[in-house]
Amino acid sequence: MKKLMLSLAVVSLFAITGINAQTLPNEATDFTQETTKIDPETLPEKVKETIQNDETVKDLTISEAHQVMEEAEVYYMIKFESTNPGEELTKKYDAMGKEVKEEKAEEPVK
């Protein structure tokens, strides 16, 4: 009977240890964001076309362009000089020229 209780205790210990080992976070799945400043002239043609067809930014000057690697995807972060001095407008596009809208956390309704 003592051997049976001891065996159950050892098996339980291994089971608990195994469960804890599986719940550790996997650091290999953490994605990093890498940003590289690029010349606006080197933007992909699809992105340039989208900018030219966008009424809100087509007449604005590009002040900065960045290529962003985020979660294994390539995006282009474009900063436009606004018509108002000191203001900038920033838009994000994917490699196909589609504008990527940033999802904002919704505020709780009171």
Protein Blocks (a to p, Z undefined) as FASTA:
>chain_A
ZZmmmmmmmmmmmmmmmmmmmmpccfklpccdddddddfklpcfklmmmmmmmmklmmpc
cfbdcdddeehiacdddddddfbehiacdddddfkopacdddddddddZZ
